[in-house]
């Protein structure tokens, strides 16, 4: 019936989307237990549909994603979030108390940051249950991110998994740049919102540098010591944690302060490919890391670069 009304076919959720079609109908299953499946309606603006939209006052005359639900006498339409050019959606299970809901993910900006929202079916209309962009929530938006939803049989719910470039804070990376490392964060539904349960970071040079900086910021010398090659970093045949701490406190005190460092972009293969800086003091750091897959810090140089041409000198 719906397919005939919109002159299209009703697809299953796992069927490929058609970018050329102005109208798509996707079956979501029976979300409220009334025996009739709910349907998602995707409307895209084309020249023809835009002209038709201007001639009618229908609530379905604008681009976006809608929920269609049969109330016994007619199909009720309600919007699933604000219009967006790039979005995805999926039916998720959120435990016995919440039931099955619809997760809608909008991908925003050139940095491709995904923002999810959860809608619940109430009285045959979509009601916003949780929005990652509003209120007090613990969602950590990741640049170049992707969101997956996976059923968790043990918790009887659908986990939300966010993968993207980490935003570590103490070591900032240029937006859209090549530096940085990936994070994989698993979120569980707590009855009111998705909250982070586990975060893993991809190993690599920038990950090591961030962990090294973060450990020293917290004065966790033992953790920082595990990230270096002691003999090479301390340039001694008898390295020790005490010698490492003394070296940091005497020669690298800025790492113990409340400082934010910035990673420099460089061409692949450049000797300065891992350089980072402390603009406030005009310091530039040139680290050397092991190439054995452990990415241990084996050396660290510091230079002073003052603004202006021809500047640059080793620090004492």
C-alpha positions in Angstrom: 0.0 0.0 0.0 2.7 2.5 0.9 4.8 1.4 -2.0 1.9 2.1 -4.4 1.3 5.5 -2.8 4.9 6.6 -3.3 5.3 4.7 -6.6 8.3 2.7 -5.2 9.0 -0.5 -3.4 9.5 -1.0 0.3 13.1 -2.2 1.0 14.6 -4.1 3.9 17.1 -2.4 6.2 20.1 -4.3 4.7 19.3 -3.5 1.1 21.5 -1.0 -0.7 20.3 2.6 -0.8 19.6 4.2 -4.2 21.3 7.6 -4.4 19.4 8.5 -7.6 15.9 8.0 -6.2 14.0 10.9 -4.6 11.9 8.6 -2.5 12.9 5.5 -0.5 10.8 3.4 1.9 12.6 1.1 4.3 10.8 -1.4 6.5 11.9 -1.2 10.2 9.8 -4.0 11.7 7.0 -3.8 14.3 8.5 -1.4 16.9 5.3 -1.1 19.1 3.9 -4.6 18.9 0.7 -3.7 17.1 1.2 -6.1 14.3 2.1 -3.5 11.7 5.7 -2.7 10.7 6.9 0.8 10.9 8.5 2.3 7.8 11.3 4.9 7.3 10.8 7.4 4.5 13.9 9.1 2.9 13.1 12.1 0.8 15.8 13.8 -1.3 15.5 17.1 -3.1 15.6 16.9 -6.9 14.6 19.6 -9.3 11.2 17.9 -9.9 10.5 17.2 -6.2 11.5 20.8 -5.3 9.0 22.2 -7.7 6.3 19.8 -6.3 7.2 20.8 -2.8 6.6 24.5 -3.5 3.1 23.7 -4.7 2.0 21.7 -1.6 1.8 22.2 2.1 2.3 18.6 3.0 4.5 17.8 6.0 6.4 15.5 3.7 7.3 18.2 1.2 10.8 18.8 2.5 14.0 16.7 2.4 14.8 14.5 5.3 14.1 11.2 7.1 10.6 10.4 8.4 9.0 7.7 10.4 5.7 6.3 9.1 3.5 4.5 11.6 0.0 3.0 11.2 -2.4 4.1 14.0 -5.3 1.9 12.8 -6.9 4.4 10.5 -4.0 6.2 8.7 -0.3 6.4 8.4 1.2 9.1 10.8 4.4 10.8 9.7 6.9 12.3 12.0 10.4 13.6 11.3 13.5 11.8 12.6 15.7 14.7 13.4 16.7 17.8 11.4 17.4 17.6 7.7 20.9 16.4 6.9 22.8 15.6 3.7 24.7 12.7 5.2 23.0 10.4 7.6 22.4 6.7 8.5 19.8 5.0 10.7 19.3 1.6 12.3 16.8 -0.1 14.6 18.5 -0.8 18.0 17.6 -2.7 21.1 17.9 -0.7 24.4 16.9 -3.3 27.0 13.5 -4.3 28.4 12.6 -0.9 29.9 13.3 1.0 26.7 12.6 -1.5 24.0 13.4 -1.1 20.3 14.3 2.4 19.1 15.7 4.1 16.0 19.2 5.4 16.0 19.9 8.2 13.5 23.4 9.4 12.9 24.1 12.7 11.1 27.6 13.3 9.8 28.5 16.9 10.1 31.1 19.2 8.5 34.3 18.7 6.5 35.8 16.8 9.4 33.0 14.2 9.0 32.0 14.1 12.7 29.1 11.7 13.4 26.4 12.8 15.9 23.9 10.1 16.9 20.4 10.5 18.3 17.9 8.0 19.6 14.2 8.1 18.8 11.4 6.1 20.5 8.0 5.3 19.1 5.3 6.9 21.2 1.6 7.0 20.2 2.7 6.2 16.6 5.1 9.2 16.5 8.9 9.5 16.8 9.9 11.1 20.1 13.5 12.2 20.8 14.9 10.1 23.6 18.6 11.1 23.5 20.7 13.6 21.5 24.5 13.5 21.5 24.5 17.3 20.6 22.3 18.5 23.3 22.2 18.5 27.1 24.7 17.0 29.5 26.0 13.8 27.9 29.2 11.9 27.7 29.5 11.4 24.0 32.9 12.1 22.5 32.7 13.2 18.9 35.6 11.9 16.8 36.8 13.5 13.6 36.6 11.4 10.5 34.3 9.2 12.6 32.2 6.2 11.8 29.5 4.6 14.0 28.5 1.0 14.1 25.7 -0.7 16.1 26.3 -4.2 17.3 24.0 -6.4 19.4 25.3 -7.4 22.8 23.5 -10.6 23.8 25.0 -10.5 27.4 23.5 -7.0 28.1 20.4 -7.6 25.9 21.0 -4.3 24.1 22.7 -2.8 21.1 26.1 -1.4 21.7 27.2 1.8 19.9 30.8 1.7 18.6 32.5 5.0 17.5 35.7 4.8 15.5 37.6 7.9 14.4 40.6 10.1 15.0 41.3 10.6 18.7 41.2 14.1 20.3 43.7 13.7 23.2 43.8 17.3 24.3 47.4 17.6 25.6 48.8 17.0 22.1 46.7 18.7 19.5 46.6 17.7 15.8 45.7 19.9 12.9 42.2 19.3 11.7 42.2 17.5 8.4 45.9 16.7 8.8 47.8 13.4 8.5 49.0 13.2 12.1 47.2 11.6 15.0 45.9 8.1 15.9 42.6 6.3 15.9 40.3 5.6 18.8 37.6 2.9 19.2 35.0 3.7 21.9 32.3 1.3 22.9 29.1 2.8 24.4 26.5 1.1 26.5 22.9 2.3 27.0 22.3 3.1 30.7 18.5 3.6 30.4 18.7 7.3 29.5 21.8 7.8 27.3 24.7 6.0 25.6 27.7 6.3 27.9 31.3 5.2 27.2 32.3 1.8 28.5 35.6 1.0 26.9 38.1 3.0 24.7 41.0 1.6 22.8 43.7 3.5 20.8 45.6 2.4 17.8 49.3 1.9 18.5 51.7 4.2 16.6 54.3 7.0 17.0 51.7 9.8 17.8 50.0 7.5 20.3 53.3 7.0 22.1 54.1 10.7 22.1 50.6 11.6 23.5 50.9 8.9 26.2 54.4 10.1 27.1 53.3 13.7 27.4 50.2 12.8 29.3 52.1 10.6 31.8 54.6 13.4 32.5 51.7 15.9 32.8 50.4 13.7 35.6 53.9 13.2 37.0 53.5 9.5 36.4 57.2 8.9 35.8 56.9 5.1 36.0 54.4 5.0 33.1 56.4 7.5 31.0 59.5 5.3 31.7 57.8 2.3 30.0 57.5 4.4 26.8 61.2 5.0 26.3 64.3 3.0 25.5 66.0 3.8 28.9 69.6 3.3 27.8 69.3 5.3 24.5 67.1 8.0 25.9 69.2 8.6 29.0 72.5 7.9 27.1 73.8 5.6 29.8 74.7 2.0 30.3 73.0 2.0 33.7 69.6 3.6 33.3 67.1 3.8 36.1 63.7 5.3 36.9 65.3 7.7 39.4 67.8 9.0 36.7 64.9 9.4 34.3 62.9 11.4 36.8 65.9 13.6 37.7 66.5 14.3 34.0 62.9 15.3 33.4 62.7 17.6 36.5 66.0 19.3 35.6 65.9 19.5 31.8 62.3 19.1 30.7 60.2 20.9 33.3 57.7 22.2 30.8 56.3 18.7 30.4 55.4 18.7 34.1 53.4 22.0 33.8 49.9 22.5 32.5 50.9 22.9 28.8 49.2 22.0 25.6 51.5 20.9 22.7 50.8 21.0 19.0 51.8 18.4 16.5 53.4 19.7 13.3 52.4 18.5 9.9 55.3 17.3 7.7 55.7 15.3 4.5 55.9 11.6 4.8 59.5 10.5 5.2 60.7 13.8 6.5 63.2 13.7 9.4 60.8 16.1 11.2 57.7 14.0 10.5 57.0 13.5 14.3 57.9 17.1 15.4 55.7 18.9 17.8 55.9 22.3 19.4 55.0 24.5 22.4 54.1 27.8 20.7 54.0 29.7 24.0 57.8 29.2 24.5 58.7 28.9 20.8 60.0 25.4 21.5 60.1 22.8 18.8 60.7 19.1 19.7 62.2 16.5 17.4 61.6 13.0 18.8 63.1 9.8 17.6 61.2 6.6 18.0 62.1 2.9 17.6 61.1 1.2 14.4 60.6 -2.2 15.9 56.8 -1.9 16.2 57.0 -0.8 19.9 57.4 2.9 19.0 59.6 3.6 22.1 61.1 7.1 22.5 64.8 6.7 22.0 65.7 10.4 21.7 64.3 13.9 22.1 65.7 17.2 20.9 64.4 20.6 21.6 65.0 23.7 19.6 63.9 27.3 19.9 62.3 28.9 16.8 61.6 32.6 17.1 59.2 34.2 14.7 60.8 35.7 11.6 63.0 34.4 8.7 66.3 32.8 9.5 65.4 32.0 13.1 66.0 28.7 14.8 68.7 27.6 17.3 69.3 24.7 19.6 68.1 25.3 23.2 70.7 25.0 25.9 
